[in-house]
Amino acid sequence: MARSVWKGPFVDGYLLKKAEKARSGGRNEIIRTWSRRSTILPQFVGLTFGVHNGHKFIPVLVNENMIGHRFGEFSPTRTFQGHAGDKKAKRG
């Protein structure tokens, strides 16, 4: 379910502070975050975030098409190994 429009997008406060600090610093360093629920804002475009997937940090370079999505959408938590019955399909 979507968040109410009058509330606005949710972003953790510490993430905004880290993004502003990285933007003013000029260096393109990876901003590590566990906040998969935070919404990507226009201020984040051009920055690289390391989004935690429960095992490691996946680097995500934010571009204009990602605005409005959540960080968790770009860091999958599960790896699909294939179906158990697909062994015959691979041979032929």
N, C-alpha and C positions, 0 to 999 in steps of 0.2 A: 504494500500500500504506500502511496506517495505521501510526502510530508505536506502539511498545510501551507498554502501560499503565503498567508499572513505571518507565519513564523519565519520564513526565509530558509535558506540552505544551512545545514548543520556543518560546522567545521570546528574541530577541537582548537581551543585557544592557543595552546602551545605550538600547534602546527602553523598557525598564522604568524606567530612571533619568529619561528625558525625560518619561514619563507621570507619574511621581511629582512631578516638578518642576512640571509644568503643573497637576496636581491641587492642589498646595499653593499655587500662585501665584494661583489663582482666575480668571485670564483664560482665555477660550476661544480660544486661538491654535491654529493648525494645526501639528501635529507632523510634519515632513517625514521620510519614511523610504524607504529602498530595500529594506528587509527584507520582501519579499513572502511569505517562507516562515514568518514568525512567526505563531503562533496568537493569536487574540484572547482575552484573559482578562477576567474580570468587573471588574477594576480599570480597564479601558479604556472602560467604558460611559459615554457622555456626552461623550467627548473626540472631537476631529476630527483625523484623520490624513491627511496628504498622501502617498498611496501612489504611487510612481513606476512608470510603465508602460513605460519605455524611451524615452519622448518627453517627457512632462510629468508633473506631480504631480496625481493625481485626488483631490479631497477626499472623505473617507469619514467620515461621522458614525456612530460605533459605537452600536448599541442592543443590547438583551438577546437578540434573535434571532440575532445574529452570533457569540455566544460559542461557541468551539470551532472556528470556521472560520478560514481563513487570510486575511491581508490581500490576497493576490494574487487571491482570488476576486472581490473587489469593485473591481478595477482592470483592466479588459480591456486586453490588449496589441494586439489586432488589431481592426480595424473591418471589418465585413462590408458590402461594396458591392453585393451581390446577384449572382445567377448571370448568366452571359453570355447565356443564352437566354431571359431573362425580359422582353425588350423587347416582345414581342407581347402578353404577359399584361398589361402596364401600359396599353397602348393601349385594349384592349377592355374 
